[in-house]
Amino acid sequence: QAAPLQVRFWAGEGSNKVAMSAYLTFRVESVVGSSVTKLFEDKPVSKVSSYDYTIPSDQYATANRISIYAYEDAARTKEIDSKQVNIIAANPTPFPRPEPWSADLVYMNGEYLMHDDQEGEDEDVLYMWTSRVPGNTEISPKEWIEAYPESGLWTPYPYSTLLAGRIILGKFGMIDSAVFQNGYMISQQGVDASGNPTDDYRKFGTEEFTPNLLLNFALGSFEGNVVKVNGGVFKNIQSPNGSFKIDEEGNIQIIG
């Protein structure tokens, strides 16, 4: 949750409202059609006139509603009122996962993968993990959606749709081993701050990920670890230690 669920109580109407206290019960629920499953129940001990409630961020992946009940007594037998509040996951930033789906992997909200057409389907499908809680299912996304179409854990997008196109070209869009981000094309592989190999390109822009290849389209600049050039014109080049440079006329100048 970006902010807690805030519960407040008053008796009366308009300007004649007076704060009142109640015993609360919170039920975290999964609602699918007319079926309601209680995932968790929380009963604060004290009688309160206001309360801020936050559900666990790492649990209850299928939760989509919180029901709040207010009672006069601690035994919760005399109900005053109740209200239901829907849980809506924030729109995720699409992020590609290059490896094939596996039950031992963990997916975060917005991460997606492509399922290859192996059964005569018309087109490939992108499957996105759309739960606020990181996790996975014990069976493949395709099988899971067929078995639990309203769970909300995986969401399918046909590869050819406009939405799929936006995902491919969005933040950290990836084509093969090339990653596109904010006007750059970088390699998926690089090194971290200690010089160790890493493919965590989500950290691009920090010292924790320096790509093996970088193209800056706005400046027309390019950096690479191993560069082989068969021809071309070189000017305004300087050695890293400043011992020589090549000027715009192609003249080599020895410095110091």
Backbone as CSV, one residue per row, in Angstrom:
resi,resn,N_x,N_y,N_z,CA_x,CA_y,CA_z,C_x,C_y,C_z
1,GLN,0.828,-1.191,0.000,0.000,0.000,0.000,0.865,1.245,0.000
2,ALA,0.526,2.203,-0.831,1.240,3.475,-0.826,0.912,4.273,0.418
3,ALA,-0.307,4.059,0.966,-0.724,4.737,2.196,-1.682,3.816,2.936
4,PRO,-1.742,3.928,4.261,-2.651,3.060,5.034,-4.115,3.350,4.715
5,LEU,-4.958,2.350,4.936,-6.402,2.542,4.890,-6.801,3.285,6.165
6,GLN,-7.415,4.446,6.034,-7.766,5.273,7.189,-9.253,5.123,7.505
7,VAL,-9.535,4.727,8.737,-10.909,4.524,9.189,-11.221,5.549,10.275
8,ARG,-12.346,6.281,10.115,-12.759,7.286,11.093,-14.248,7.112,11.394
9,PHE,-14.674,7.459,12.648,-16.072,7.301,13.053,-16.638,8.597,13.589
10,TRP,-17.881,8.872,13.183,-18.619,10.001,13.738,-20.070,9.580,13.946
11,ALA,-20.707,10.235,14.899,-22.154,10.093,15.082,-22.786,11.436,14.762
12,GLY,-23.913,11.414,14.053,-24.581,12.654,13.712,-24.436,13.003,12.256
13,GLU,-24.914,14.177,11.883,-24.883,14.613,10.497,-24.388,16.049,10.397
14,GLY,-23.838,16.396,9.235,-23.406,17.758,8.981,-22.429,18.265,10.028
15,SER,-22.696,19.475,10.535,-21.803,20.066,11.532,-22.034,19.511,12.930
16,ASN,-23.050,18.675,13.081,-23.369,18.111,14.395,-22.749,16.742,14.598
17,LYS,-21.619,16.504,13.961,-20.957,15.209,14.095,-20.067,15.198,15.331
18,VAL,-20.071,14.075,16.021,-19.243,13.885,17.211,-18.465,12.579,17.042
19,ALA,-17.172,12.630,17.332,-16.359,11.414,17.215,-16.871,10.344,18.159
20,MET,-16.911,9.108,17.685,-17.345,7.975,18.516,-16.348,6.841,18.368
21,SER,-16.374,5.917,19.305,-15.421,4.807,19.315,-16.121,3.499,18.993
22,ALA,-15.320,2.538,18.495,-15.859,1.224,18.169,-14.738,0.193,18.198
23,TYR,-15.122,-1.068,18.346,-14.191,-2.183,18.197,-14.212,-2.616,16.729
24,LEU,-13.040,-2.761,16.149,-12.940,-3.024,14.718,-12.543,-4.463,14.416
25,THR,-13.011,-4.919,13.272,-12.545,-6.178,12.689,-12.244,-5.922,11.214
26,PHE,-11.045,-6.312,10.785,-10.648,-6.183,9.387,-10.543,-7.585,8.791
27,ARG,-11.165,-7.793,7.643,-11.060,-9.069,6.939,-10.475,-8.821,5.544
28,VAL,-9.333,-9.433,5.299,-8.720,-9.370,3.971,-9.298,-10.524,3.156
29,GLU,-9.885,-10.205,2.016,-10.672,-11.201,1.285,-10.273,-11.291,-0.185
30,SER,-10.560,-12.448,-0.761,-10.458,-12.662,-2.199,-11.864,-12.882,-2.729
31,VAL,-12.310,-11.995,-3.604,-13.673,-12.055,-4.129,-13.616,-12.408,-5.608
32,VAL,-14.236,-13.504,-5.969,-14.333,-13.942,-7.365,-15.799,-14.187,-7.666
33,GLY,-16.425,-13.287,-8.438,-17.856,-13.394,-8.690,-18.626,-13.261,-7.390
34,SER,-19.438,-14.243,-7.062,-20.204,-14.231,-5.810,-19.501,-14.999,-4.696
35,SER,-18.320,-15.526,-4.994,-17.571,-16.304,-3.997,-16.596,-15.405,-3.243
36,VAL,-16.632,-15.463,-1.906,-15.757,-14.665,-1.056,-14.938,-15.597,-0.168
37,THR,-13.613,-15.468,-0.234,-12.721,-16.273,0.594,-12.002,-15.357,1.583
38,LYS,-12.129,-15.650,2.863,-11.432,-14.863,3.883,-9.992,-15.351,3.988
39,LEU,-9.051,-14.461,3.687,-7.636,-14.806,3.713,-6.992,-14.512,5.068
40,PHE,-7.505,-13.486,5.732,-6.880,-13.043,6.980,-7.880,-12.178,7.740
41,GLU,-7.851,-12.280,9.072,-8.720,-11.451,9.903,-7.902,-10.819,11.006
42,ASP,-8.127,-9.520,11.223,-7.373,-8.767,12.219,-8.363,-8.056,13.137
43,LYS,-8.170,-8.204,14.467,-9.064,-7.581,15.441,-8.252,-6.757,16.430
44,PRO,-8.089,-5.462,16.179,-7.391,-4.615,17.148,-8.050,-4.713,18.512
45,VAL,-7.241,-4.742,19.557,-7.745,-4.989,20.910,-8.545,-3.815,21.452
46,SER,-8.067,-2.601,21.218,-8.665,-1.429,21.851,-9.849,-0.887,21.064
47,LYS,-10.721,-0.176,21.795,-11.825,0.552,21.179,-11.277,1.888,20.696
48,VAL,-11.519,2.238,19.433,-10.888,3.419,18.848,-11.906,4.246,18.071
49,SER,-11.587,5.531,17.882,-12.416,6.392,17.042,-11.789,6.581,15.662
50,SER,-10.516,6.172,15.525,-9.841,6.214,14.232,-8.773,5.142,14.210
51,TYR,-8.439,4.696,13.006,-7.464,3.604,12.898,-6.859,3.614,11.497
52,ASP,-5.540,3.425,11.415,-4.841,3.292,10.135,-4.432,1.839,9.961
53,TYR,-4.832,1.237,8.855,-4.605,-0.196,8.664,-3.839,-0.449,7.375
54,THR,-2.822,-1.283,7.457,-2.023,-1.672,6.300,-1.950,-3.186,6.224
55,ILE,-2.266,-3.740,5.067,-2.172,-5.195,4.906,-0.719,-5.570,4.656
56,PRO,-0.317,-6.792,5.015,1.068,-7.213,4.782,1.425,-7.122,3.303
57,SER,2.566,-6.529,2.997,2.940,-6.300,1.604,3.426,-7.561,0.903
58,ASP,3.781,-8.595,1.677,4.358,-9.797,1.080,3.446,-11.015,1.214
59,GLN,2.165,-10.793,1.500,1.250,-11.912,1.689,-0.072,-11.645,0.970
60,TYR,-0.853,-12.723,0.799,-2.211,-12.649,0.271,-2.237,-12.072,-1.142
61,ALA,-1.592,-12.802,-2.040,-1.442,-12.332,-3.428,-2.774,-12.150,-4.132
62,THR,-3.798,-12.932,-3.762,-5.088,-12.845,-4.461,-6.054,-11.896,-3.769
63,ALA,-5.620,-11.207,-2.709,-6.511,-10.294,-1.982,-6.953,-9.150,-2.883
64,ASN,-8.269,-8.887,-2.896,-8.779,-7.765,-3.688,-9.845,-6.962,-2.944
65,ARG,-10.057,-7.264,-1.637,-11.024,-6.478,-0.872,-10.709,-6.550,0.619
66,ILE,-10.976,-5.449,1.307,-10.927,-5.429,2.767,-12.321,-5.078,3.267
67,SER,-12.877,-5.916,4.144,-14.159,-5.626,4.780,-13.889,-5.141,6.198
68,ILE,-14.506,-4.014,6.550,-14.309,-3.429,7.877,-15.632,-3.497,8.627
69,TYR,-15.597,-4.007,9.860,-16.786,-4.109,10.689,-16.544,-3.349,11.993
70,ALA,-17.522,-2.559,12.426,-17.435,-1.808,13.676,-18.476,-2.352,14.658
71,TYR,-18.053,-2.582,15.900,-18.936,-3.155,16.915,-18.942,-2.292,18.172
72,GLU,-20.053,-2.386,18.916,-20.137,-1.685,20.189,-19.325,-2.382,21.278
73,ASP,-19.231,-3.705,21.210,-18.634,-4.479,22.296,-17.399,-5.236,21.821
74,ALA,-16.509,-5.566,22.785,-15.271,-6.269,22.482,-15.520,-7.674,21.955
75,ALA,-16.653,-8.261,22.294,-16.975,-9.609,21.828,-17.455,-9.614,20.379
76,ARG,-17.630,-8.429,19.816,-18.076,-8.287,18.428,-19.433,-8.949,18.180
77,THR,-20.411,-8.645,19.057,-21.759,-9.185,18.876,-22.766,-8.115,18.468
78,LYS,-22.454,-6.836,18.735,-23.376,-5.748,18.422,-22.768,-4.865,17.326
79,GLU,-23.108,-5.182,16.101,-22.518,-4.458,14.979,-23.133,-3.075,14.813
80,ILE,-22.252,-2.071,14.608,-22.696,-0.707,14.351,-22.827,-0.467,12.853
81,ASP,-21.798,-0.846,12.126,-21.799,-0.600,10.683,-20.689,-1.429,10.045
82,SER,-20.691,-1.496,8.718,-19.631,-2.207,7.992,-19.422,-1.519,6.644
83,LYS,-18.262,-1.768,6.071,-17.935,-1.185,4.767,-16.919,-2.069,4.071
84,GLN,-16.995,-2.130,2.739,-16.043,-2.886,1.944,-15.226,-1.925,1.085
85,VAL,-13.917,-2.171,1.032,-13.000,-1.342,0.247,-12.218,-2.252,-0.696
86,ASN,-12.242,-1.951,-1.984,-11.524,-2.768,-2.954,-10.025,-2.484,-2.906
87,ILE,-9.231,-3.531,-3.096,-7.780,-3.410,-3.210,-7.439,-3.441,-4.698
88,ILE,-6.811,-2.392,-5.177,-6.447,-2.317,-6.596,-4.934,-2.156,-6.695
89,ALA,-4.278,-3.096,-7.350,-2.820,-3.016,-7.500,-2.461,-1.858,-8.417
90,ALA,-1.391,-1.149,-8.085,-0.933,-0.038,-8.927,-0.545,-0.561,-10.302
91,ASN,-0.782,0.274,-11.319,-0.377,-0.118,-12.668,1.130,-0.370,-12.683
92,PRO,1.550,-1.555,-13.089,2.972,-1.887,-13.015,3.759,-1.301,-14.178
93,THR,5.060,-1.153,-13.972,5.968,-0.822,-15.065,6.363,-2.130,-15.743
94,PRO,5.996,-2.333,-17.005,6.322,-3.598,-17.676,7.821,-3.851,-17.673
95,PHE,8.189,-5.094,-17.378,9.597,-5.464,-17.327,9.742,-6.883,-17.847
96,PRO,10.542,-7.097,-18.889,10.634,-8.439,-19.487,11.501,-9.390,-18.670
97,ARG,11.085,-10.629,-18.595,11.898,-11.701,-18.025,12.331,-12.605,-19.174
98,PRO,13.635,-12.674,-19.475,14.074,-13.395,-20.669,14.041,-14.903,-20.539
99,GLU,14.181,-15.422,-19.295,14.254,-16.865,-19.142,12.871,-17.511,-19.273
100,PRO,12.804,-18.769,-19.711,11.517,-19.463,-19.786,10.894,-19.586,-18.403
101,TRP,9.559,-19.696,-18.373,8.872,-19.845,-17.090,9.344,-21.102,-16.375
102,SER,9.497,-20.997,-15.067,9.837,-22.150,-14.227,9.190,-21.947,-12.867
103,ALA,8.728,-23.018,-12.260,8.011,-22.921,-10.991,8.883,-22.415,-9.853
104,ASP,10.204,-22.492,-9.982,11.080,-22.053,-8.895,11.478,-20.581,-9.012
105,LEU,10.971,-19.873,-10.025,11.274,-18.451,-10.177,10.260,-17.608,-9.412
106,VAL,10.642,-16.381,-9.074,9.752,-15.437,-8.402,9.546,-14.242,-9.319
107,TYR,8.293,-13.866,-9.521,7.957,-12.757,-10.408,7.398,-11.587,-9.593
108,MET,7.709,-10.369,-10.057,7.223,-9.157,-9.411,6.180,-8.488,-10.295
109,ASN,5.355,-7.642,-9.684,4.270,-6.966,-10.391,4.796,-6.265,-11.643
110,GLY,4.268,-6.653,-12.812,4.671,-6.041,-14.073,5.652,-6.850,-14.883
111,GLU,6.275,-7.866,-14.276,7.218,-8.678,-15.042,6.441,-9.609,-15.975
112,TYR,6.945,-9.749,-17.194,6.233,-10.562,-18.169,7.198,-11.450,-18.935
113,LEU,6.637,-12.486,-19.525,7.423,-13.428,-20.317,6.602,-13.849,-21.515
114,MET,7.284,-14.380,-22.514,6.594,-14.851,-23.708,6.458,-16.359,-23.639
115,HIS,5.274,-16.822,-23.976,5.026,-18.264,-24.058,5.049,-18.658,-25.521
116,ASP,5.994,-19.522,-25.906,6.114,-19.926,-27.307,4.922,-20.762,-27.731
117,ASP,4.496,-20.548,-28.957,3.397,-21.323,-29.530,3.910,-22.714,-29.867
118,GLN,3.503,-23.686,-29.043,3.949,-25.062,-29.261,2.783,-26.018,-29.478
119,GLU,1.561,-25.458,-29.474,0.399,-26.331,-29.561,-0.529,-25.895,-30.685
120,GLY,0.038,-25.295,-31.732,-0.784,-24.902,-32.863,-1.621,-23.673,-32.628
121,GLU,-1.275,-22.868,-31.603,-2.022,-21.647,-31.347,-1.754,-20.651,-32.468
122,ASP,-2.651,-19.663,-32.584,-2.532,-18.696,-33.667,-1.351,-17.767,-33.469
123,GLU,-1.008,-17.433,-32.218,0.058,-16.480,-31.974,0.631,-16.693,-30.581
124,ASP,1.848,-16.168,-30.406,2.454,-16.219,-29.088,1.703,-15.287,-28.144
125,VAL,1.841,-15.555,-26.858,1.148,-14.772,-25.844,2.154,-14.297,-24.806
126,LEU,2.010,-13.037,-24.379,2.791,-12.517,-23.266,1.977,-12.699,-21.991
127,TYR,2.614,-13.212,-20.948,1.954,-13.376,-19.662,2.629,-12.456,-18.647
128,MET,1.819,-11.605,-17.996,2.349,-10.654,-17.023,1.887,-11.026,-15.618
129,TRP,2.830,-10.982,-14.666,2.475,-11.175,-13.260,1.843,-9.870,-12.779
130,THR,0.578,-9.900,-12.385,-0.153,-8.678,-12.052,-0.672,-8.703,-10.625
131,SER,0.104,-9.258,-9.731,-0.225,-9.226,-8.311,0.720,-8.271,-7.593
132,ARG,0.220,-7.576,-6.569,1.061,-6.676,-5.789,2.100,-7.445,-4.965
133,VAL,1.903,-8.755,-4.811,2.802,-9.598,-4.015,3.690,-10.416,-4.954
134,PRO,5.016,-10.343,-4.814,5.891,-11.182,-5.632,5.581,-12.661,-5.417
135,GLY,5.686,-13.444,-6.478,5.406,-14.870,-6.321,5.389,-15.596,-7.646
136,ASN,4.715,-16.732,-7.661,4.613,-17.569,-8.841,3.496,-18.565,-8.601
137,THR,3.192,-19.329,-9.611,2.210,-20.396,-9.497,2.904,-21.735,-9.728
138,GLU,2.297,-22.796,-9.214,2.934,-24.111,-9.329,2.803,-24.703,-10.726
139,ILE,1.928,-24.138,-11.538,1.786,-24.570,-12.931,2.001,-23.349,-13.832
140,SER,2.211,-23.560,-15.112,2.559,-22.482,-16.038,1.450,-21.431,-16.087
141,PRO,1.780,-20.194,-16.505,0.755,-19.151,-16.600,-0.452,-19.559,-17.436
142,LYS,-0.212,-20.196,-18.566,-1.313,-20.624,-19.438,-2.233,-21.605,-18.711
143,GLU,-1.632,-22.604,-18.057,-2.431,-23.597,-17.333,-3.155,-22.966,-16.151
144,TRP,-2.480,-22.025,-15.479,-3.081,-21.384,-14.311,-4.319,-20.578,-14.712
145,ILE,-4.214,-19.806,-15.784,-5.348,-18.984,-16.223,-6.519,-19.866,-16.654
146,GLU,-6.209,-21.003,-17.289,-7.271,-21.923,-17.679,-7.980,-22.499,-16.452
147,ALA,-7.206,-22.755,-15.380,-7.781,-23.349,-14.175,-8.411,-22.306,-13.257
148,TYR,-7.800,-21.113,-13.202,-8.279,-20.060,-12.293,-8.367,-18.734,-13.064
149,PRO,-9.346,-18.598,-13.941,-9.393,-17.441,-14.845,-9.570,-16.098,-14.155
150,GLU,-10.067,-16.068,-12.918,-10.338,-14.795,-12.256,-9.419,-14.534,-11.068
151,SER,-8.327,-15.264,-10.964,-7.448,-15.080,-9.803,-6.694,-13.757,-9.844
152,GLY,-6.403,-13.262,-11.060,-5.683,-11.999,-11.192,-4.191,-12.100,-11.025
153,LEU,-3.646,-13.303,-10.871,-2.198,-13.430,-10.697,-1.461,-13.242,-12.017
154,TRP,-1.904,-13.952,-13.045,-1.331,-13.803,-14.385,-2.359,-13.150,-15.291
155,THR,-1.880,-12.253,-16.178,-2.750,-11.631,-17.169,-2.139,-11.861,-18.548
156,PRO,-2.901,-12.440,-19.489,-2.358,-12.710,-20.835,-2.575,-11.538,-21.773
157,TYR,-1.597,-11.305,-22.642,-1.711,-10.293,-23.684,-1.265,-10.912,-24.999
158,PRO,-2.150,-11.015,-26.002,-1.707,-11.510,-27.310,-0.553,-10.663,-27.835
159,TYR,0.429,-11.309,-28.373,1.669,-10.643,-28.779,1.430,-9.538,-29.796
160,SER,0.417,-9.706,-30.633,0.216,-8.771,-31.743,-0.641,-7.559,-31.372
161,THR,-1.160,-7.508,-30.149,-2.041,-6.405,-29.790,-1.252,-5.128,-29.572
162,LEU,-1.961,-4.010,-29.575,-1.323,-2.711,-29.347,-0.694,-2.669,-27.967
163,LEU,-1.366,-3.256,-26.973,-0.828,-3.229,-25.624,0.489,-3.973,-25.568
164,ALA,0.542,-5.123,-26.225,1.791,-5.867,-26.240,2.889,-5.053,-26.892
165,GLY,2.560,-4.328,-27.963,3.545,-3.477,-28.609,4.056,-2.408,-27.675
166,ARG,3.195,-1.848,-26.864,3.611,-0.827,-25.909,4.523,-1.415,-24.846
167,ILE,4.233,-2.639,-24.448,5.092,-3.291,-23.461,6.492,-3.499,-24.029
168,ILE,6.570,-3.994,-25.250,7.867,-4.256,-25.868,8.693,-2.981,-25.958
169,LEU,8.032,-1.863,-26.306,8.758,-0.618,-26.528,8.771,0.281,-25.306
170,GLY,8.232,-0.182,-24.173,8.166,0.645,-22.982,9.466,0.624,-22.197
171,LYS,9.375,1.011,-20.956,10.547,1.079,-20.101,11.212,-0.284,-20.021
172,PHE,12.528,-0.295,-20.242,13.303,-1.536,-20.255,12.758,-2.512,-21.293
173,GLY,12.318,-1.991,-22.449,11.912,-2.877,-23.532,13.114,-3.668,-24.027
174,MET,12.902,-4.920,-24.361,14.028,-5.780,-24.714,13.764,-6.491,-26.032
175,ILE,14.734,-6.455,-26.919,14.730,-7.250,-28.139,16.001,-8.069,-28.129
176,ASP,15.842,-9.385,-28.004,16.975,-10.293,-27.850,17.805,-9.848,-26.649
177,SER,19.100,-9.558,-26.812,19.931,-9.134,-25.680,20.082,-7.623,-25.601
178,ALA,19.353,-6.881,-26.443,19.413,-5.418,-26.403,18.265,-4.890,-25.550
179,VAL,18.584,-3.914,-24.694,17.596,-3.325,-23.804,17.482,-1.834,-24.130
180,PHE,16.250,-1.326,-24.268,16.012,0.074,-24.582,15.440,0.781,-23.364
181,GLN,16.055,1.909,-23.006,15.623,2.634,-21.819,16.016,4.103,-21.918
182,ASN,15.012,4.995,-21.907,15.232,6.444,-21.852,16.249,6.945,-22.888
183,GLY,16.100,6.547,-24.139,16.978,7.037,-25.184,18.283,6.293,-25.323
184,TYR,18.478,5.248,-24.535,19.691,4.437,-24.613,19.342,3.047,-25.139
185,MET,20.296,2.446,-25.812,20.259,1.013,-26.056,21.461,0.425,-25.348
186,ILE,21.222,-0.510,-24.460,22.311,-1.117,-23.689,22.239,-2.626,-23.830
187,SER,23.355,-3.269,-23.525,23.362,-4.724,-23.509,22.755,-5.218,-22.204
188,GLN,22.161,-6.389,-22.260,21.584,-6.985,-21.050,22.677,-7.373,-20.066
189,GLN,23.869,-7.603,-20.548,24.980,-8.027,-19.698,25.871,-6.827,-19.360
190,GLY,26.485,-6.876,-18.180,27.398,-5.816,-17.761,28.137,-6.228,-16.510
191,VAL,28.614,-5.236,-15.757,29.321,-5.501,-14.506,28.747,-4.614,-13.415
192,ASP,28.901,-5.073,-12.157,28.435,-4.273,-11.033,29.554,-3.365,-10.526
193,ALA,29.349,-2.730,-9.382,30.318,-1.765,-8.867,31.659,-2.399,-8.546
194,SER,31.659,-3.715,-8.306,32.901,-4.428,-7.985,33.548,-5.053,-9.204
195,GLY,32.934,-4.846,-10.385,33.476,-5.423,-11.609,33.039,-6.840,-11.873
196,ASN,32.071,-7.326,-11.099,31.587,-8.693,-11.293,30.495,-8.733,-12.366
197,PRO,30.462,-9.788,-13.182,29.434,-9.886,-14.222,28.031,-9.887,-13.617
198,THR,27.105,-9.214,-14.281,25.717,-9.176,-13.825,24.813,-8.916,-15.020
199,ASP,23.568,-9.373,-14.924,22.591,-9.059,-15.969,21.388,-8.334,-15.369
200,ASP,21.573,-7.705,-14.213,20.500,-6.957,-13.566,20.437,-5.546,-14.155
201,TYR,19.976,-5.446,-15.412,20.018,-4.171,-16.117,18.989,-3.174,-15.605
202,ARG,18.109,-3.588,-14.675,17.200,-2.623,-14.056,17.959,-1.576,-13.241
203,LYS,19.226,-1.874,-12.901,20.029,-0.931,-12.128,20.840,-0.005,-13.023
204,PHE,20.540,-0.008,-14.320,21.212,0.897,-15.247,21.016,2.341,-14.789
205,GLY,22.086,3.120,-14.824,22.040,4.486,-14.310,22.644,4.618,-12.937
206,THR,22.969,3.473,-12.326,23.662,3.461,-11.038,24.989,2.739,-11.215
207,GLU,25.850,2.817,-10.215,27.154,2.156,-10.289,27.033,0.643,-10.209
208,GLU,25.811,0.154,-9.915,25.613,-1.284,-9.793,25.416,-1.979,-11.133
209,PHE,25.324,-1.196,-12.228,25.241,-1.838,-13.542,25.869,-0.941,-14.597
210,THR,26.995,-1.400,-15.133,27.640,-0.753,-16.276,27.550,-1.718,-17.443
211,PRO,26.797,-1.380,-18.488,26.584,-2.330,-19.587,27.849,-2.560,-20.399
212,ASN,27.934,-3.731,-21.000,29.065,-4.029,-21.878,29.012,-3.205,-23.158
213,LEU,27.807,-2.770,-23.555,27.633,-1.953,-24.752,26.592,-0.891,-24.462
214,LEU,26.864,0.357,-24.871,25.923,1.454,-24.634,25.871,2.352,-25.856
215,LEU,24.659,2.640,-26.329,24.433,3.604,-27.404,23.533,4.716,-26.871
216,ASN,23.979,5.952,-26.992,23.182,7.111,-26.610,22.669,7.746,-27.899
217,PHE,21.383,7.550,-28.199,20.840,8.014,-29.477,20.790,9.537,-29.548
218,ALA,20.549,10.200,-28.415,20.451,11.658,-28.428,21.791,12.309,-28.755
219,LEU,22.879,11.786,-28.174,24.208,12.367,-28.386,24.966,11.711,-29.528
220,GLY,24.520,10.537,-29.939,25.249,9.803,-30.965,26.520,9.187,-30.431
221,SER,26.576,8.942,-29.130,27.784,8.375,-28.525,27.632,6.875,-28.347
222,PHE,28.769,6.216,-28.217,28.774,4.760,-28.124,29.945,4.313,-27.264
223,GLU,29.692,3.354,-26.382,30.728,2.786,-25.531,30.632,1.276,-25.614
224,GLY,31.787,0.631,-25.679,31.802,-0.825,-25.735,33.072,-1.391,-25.160
225,ASN,33.002,-2.616,-24.688,34.172,-3.258,-24.079,35.194,-3.692,-25.118
226,VAL,34.720,-4.322,-26.176,35.617,-4.810,-27.226,35.114,-4.247,-28.548
227,VAL,35.902,-3.360,-29.180,35.471,-2.688,-30.395,36.418,-3.053,-31.536
228,LYS,35.868,-3.556,-32.617,36.650,-3.880,-33.802,36.174,-2.989,-34.938
229,VAL,37.076,-2.201,-35.522,36.727,-1.257,-36.570,37.517,-1.593,-37.829
230,ASN,36.819,-1.777,-38.934,37.489,-2.105,-40.194,37.805,-0.875,-41.040
231,GLY,37.229,0.247,-40.721,37.478,1.461,-41.500,36.741,2.628,-40.899
232,GLY,37.038,3.833,-41.396,36.359,5.011,-40.897,37.330,6.161,-40.696
233,VAL,36.793,7.292,-40.311,37.583,8.492,-40.057,37.513,8.801,-38.577
234,PHE,38.681,9.007,-37.948,38.732,9.245,-36.516,39.328,10.624,-36.244
235,LYS,38.641,11.394,-35.402,39.153,12.706,-35.022,38.660,13.049,-33.616
236,ASN,39.325,14.024,-33.016,39.012,14.413,-31.644,39.052,13.215,-30.710
237,ILE,40.150,12.462,-30.800,40.339,11.279,-29.955,41.505,11.530,-29.010
238,GLN,41.334,11.127,-27.757,42.405,11.295,-26.775,42.573,10.012,-25.994
239,SER,43.820,9.667,-25.679,44.081,8.461,-24.903,43.591,8.646,-23.470
240,PRO,43.221,7.573,-22.799,42.705,7.690,-21.432,43.674,8.368,-20.464
241,ASN,44.976,8.142,-20.641,45.952,8.758,-19.724,46.429,10.124,-20.208
242,GLY,45.838,10.608,-21.329,46.183,11.931,-21.819,47.551,12.032,-22.466
243,SER,48.167,10.923,-22.874,49.513,10.959,-23.435,49.527,11.383,-24.896
244,PHE,48.406,11.201,-25.614,48.338,11.672,-26.999,46.879,11.921,-27.362
245,LYS,46.679,12.644,-28.455,45.339,12.851,-28.979,45.408,13.027,-30.490
246,ILE,44.291,12.797,-31.154,44.168,13.003,-32.591,43.191,14.160,-32.786
247,ASP,43.638,15.243,-33.442,42.788,16.419,-33.590,41.837,16.252,-34.764
248,GLU,41.051,17.308,-35.062,40.052,17.237,-36.115,40.652,17.034,-37.500
249,GLU,41.919,17.398,-37.678,42.592,17.229,-38.970,43.234,15.853,-39.106
250,GLY,43.139,15.054,-38.053,43.748,13.737,-38.079,45.190,13.709,-37.666
251,ASN,45.691,14.820,-37.159,47.093,14.875,-36.713,47.220,14.305,-35.305
252,ILE,48.258,13.518,-35.108,48.540,12.942,-33.793,49.434,13.893,-33.016
253,GLN,49.027,14.206,-31.810,49.822,15.075,-30.959,50.238,14.292,-29.714
254,ILE,51.532,14.250,-29.475,52.056,13.613,-28.277,52.069,14.656,-27.158
255,ILE,51.460,14.304,-26.057,51.326,15.238,-24.940,52.276,14.824,-23.822
256,GLY,53.063,15.754,-23.357,53.988,15.502,-22.248,55.016,14.479,-22.628
